[in-house]
Amino acid sequence: MTEYTPAILCGVIAGTVTRVLMLRTDTRQYPTRLHGKIIHVAMGLIAAALGAIAIPSILKKDFSAITFLTLAATQFRDVRNMERNTLQQLDGYELVPRGNTYIEGIALVFESRNYLAMLTSFATTFSYIGFHSWIAGVIMAIIAFIIAKKLMSGRRLHDLVDIEHVPLRFEGAGLYIDNIYIMNIGLPARQEEIMKYGMGFILRPKTIDAMVTISNLGQRQAILHDVSVALGIYRDSGTPALVPLAKRDLEDGRVGIFVLPQDQDAEKAIGVIGNVPTLESAVHMSSEAPKGRGDKR
């Protein structure tokens, strides 16, 4: 396979670089530690190597090498399970947990990014060998980088809802955001703390699909977690009255978000809420559903 060595190296480099570029860490994402990153870069390198040797193996009629691709799929599923189990264990120590829906989305992303690294190396090696030019391989690698970046971005909450800061208010012991009931707080001292440190936001869905998405409990928990991580939270363990909550208006589908951030900047909080990723498992296309027997679609 010596004549294919440059093509394989080009594919491996392209796939590994793609995986490194997708290993973005911010306030929401795991891994945030060096050892976690090393694991995922190593898996990306393995995925890139497997994708790069596929075309040379076919050309050499060494079909036994292709069986390694099925083994890779098994390993990548194990990566997903590893991420899920790790995050679920860590979630119990968060003041505001991510929730299972958010965790499953993160685990799915880490698995799919290994496949993207494999496809990038496959396409790069194919172009290198098919056109007998390293320039073709580089061009294909750049195209793959752009596609991977596009796939990585995903939709954000600001694409689905309008976000408004609304002052909190009490009616007796009931805490409200606009007309949305949040919870009951009987102790005057806790009421004072909530009025001092609490903030309220209303999410107005732009479409029926957005209304269904933000009604998902996992999506709402993701919002509470991201705001608490990005802006801090005024609470400690054992203070149930100071737990952030998201409640829905049953009449029009609006969602009220109650948080207690350390940073009381409303504009910054709106930006954080708008930047929360839309969870794939929370998305439902209600507008595409049949409307009844008279629907001709």
N, C-alpha and C positions, 0 to 999 in steps of 0.2 A: 504493500500500500504506500510505498515511498513516493510515487508520483502524485499522490493525493495529500501528502503531508502538509504542504502550504495551505491547501483549501481547508483541511481539517483545523489547522491552527487558526486560520481566519475565522472560521465558524465558532470555535471555542471561545476566542477572544470576544467576538460580537455577542454571543449568548451570555457570557459572564458579565460583560459591561452592562448589558441590558438589565440583568438581575441586580447589579449594584445600583444602577440608577433608580430602580424600583424600590430599593431598600431605604425608603424615606422614613425618617423618624420625626415625629412632632409630639405635641402634648397628648394626643390621643393614642398613638400607636405603640404597640409592642413589636420588636424588641427595642428597648432603650439602652441596653447594656452591650458592651463590646462582645461578650461571649455569645449572646444571642445572635448578633450580626454575623459572627464568624460561622455559625451553624448554617445560616441561610445563604451566605456567600458560597460555602462549600457545596451545599445542595444545588445551587445555581450552576456552579462549575461542572458538577456531575451531569446535570440536565443538558448543559451546553455540549459536553463531550458526547453524550449519547445522540443528541440531534445531529452533531457534525459527522459522525461515522456512519449514519444511516445510508446516505447516497453512495459513498465509496463501497460500502458493504454490498449494496445491490449491484453496482457495476462489476464488482469482483465475484458476484454470485455466491457470496458468503452469507446466506440467509440466516444462518444460526445467530449472527450478530444482532439481527433485528429482534430476536426474542428478549434482548436486554431492555427494549423499550417497554415491554409489558411489565418487567420487573421494576422499571423506573416508575410506572404508574402506581404500583403497589407502595413503593417507597414514598412517593409524594402524598398518597393518602395517609401514610403514617405521619408525615409532617403536619398535615391538617389535624390529625388526632392529637399530636403532641402539643400544638398551639392551643387547641380547645381545652385540653386537660390542664395545661399550665395556667391559662388565663382564668379558668373556672376556680382553680385553687387560690390564685392571687385575688380574685374578685371578692372573696370573703373578708379581705382586710381593707377594702376601700370604704371610705366614709359614704360615698355615693357609688354603688356598683355599676358596672357597665351593663349587666344583664345578659342573659343567654343569647338573645337575638344578635346583639352587637358582637359578642364573642364568636358566634358561629360565622358572622360575616367576615371578621378578621381572619379566622382560620381558613375560610374559603379563599380569601385573597392570597394568602401565603401559598396555598396549593396551586392556584391558577398561575401565579407569577413564575413558578418553576416551569410550567408548560409553555409560557410565553418565552422564557429563556431557551427552551428546547426548540421551539418553532423558529426563533430568530437564528439560531445556529444552523438549523436545517436549511432555511431559505438562503442564508449567506453562503454556505458550502455548495448548495445547488447552483446558485448564480455563478460562483467562482468556477466550478467545473463546467457548467453548461456553456459559458461564454469564453472559457479559457483565459480569464482576465481577473486579476485581483481588484481592478477598478470596479468591475461589475459586483464583486463581493462586497466591497466597501459601500457602494451605492445601495445595495439591498439591505445592508446592515443599518444604514442611516434611515431608510424607509421603515425598517422594523422598529428602530428606536422611536420614531414618531408615532407609529401605530401603538406601541406599548405604552407610551406616555398618554395617548388619548384614552386607551382602555383603562389606564390606572386612575385617571382623574375622577370619573364617575359623576353623578349628580349630587348637588348640595341642596340643603333645605330651602335656601333663598330662591331656588328655581320653582318651588312648589307653594310657598306661602308668603304673605306679607306679615311683617313682624312689627308690633307696636308696644312701646313701653307704657304700662298702665299702672297707676298708683294702687297700692293695697288699701283695703278698708275692712273694718269690722262692723258687723251688725250683731250686736250682742256678743256671743262667743264665736260666731261664725266668721271665718276669714273668706273674703271674696276678692277676685280680680274681675273688675267690671261686674257683670251679673253671674259669673261662674263661681260656684261654691267650691272652696278648696278643702277646708277641714275645720274642726271645732277646737278652739283654744280657750279653756276656761280660766287659766291663771292670768291675772292682770300683768304680772312680771313678764311672762312669756309673750303676752300681747305687745308689751312695750319693746321687747327685744325684736320681735318680728317687724314691727313698724319702723324700728331703727335700722335693722340690717337686711330686711327682706326687700325683694324687688319682684314685680309682676310684669309679665309679658303676655300678649295675646297673639296667637298664630291664626291668621285668616287664610284658609285654603283658597287657591286660585281656581281649582277645578274639582270635579267630583272625585277624580283619581287621587288628587292631593289630600282631599278630606279623608279618604279611606286610609291613606298612608300614615298621616299623623294621628289617626285614631289607634294605630297599632301600639300596644303597650311597650314593645321592645324599642320602637322608634322614639317614643317619649322618654324612656329611660336613658337612651343614648344622648338625648338633648341635655337631660339633667346631669349626666356624668361629665359631658364635655364642658359645660359651663362651670361646674364645680372644679374641674381640673385646671381650666384655663384662668379662672378668676379667683380661685380659692373658695373656701366655704366656712361660714361661721357656725360650726357645730363640732361636737365630739361624740364618741360612742356613748350610748345611754341617754341621749336627748331626743326622744321621739317627736317632740314638738318642733324641732328644728330640722326636720327632714324635708328636702326639696320634693315638690310634688307637681304633677301635670294632670289636670282634670279637663274633661271635655264638656262643651255645651251641647246638650242633646238636641237642641232645636236647630242649630245651623252648622254644627261640626267644628266650630272654633275650639282651640285648645288654650287653656290658661296655664302658664308656666310660672311656678313659684320657686324662687331660689334665694339663697342667702350668701351672696358672694362677698369675699373680703374686699375686692375691688368694686366699688359702687358706680363705676362708669357705665351708664346705660347704653351709650353708643357702642362701646366695646362689647358689651354683653349681646347686643343685637347682632354685631358682626360674628361673634362666636356661635350664636344660635344658627345664623344663616349659613355658617360654614360646616355645620354638622352633616356628615354624609348621609345620603338616603340609603337605608338598609334594603338590600335586594329582597329579603324575605318579607319586608313590609309593603312592597309595591304590589298593587293590584289594579288591573285595568278594568275598573267598573264601567267605564264609558264604552268599552267594547263588548259588554255582555248583551245578549239578546234582550230586547225590550218587551217581548211578549209574543203572542201568536201572530200578530200582524207584522212583526219585524221581518223584512225581506232579505236581510243580510245573510 
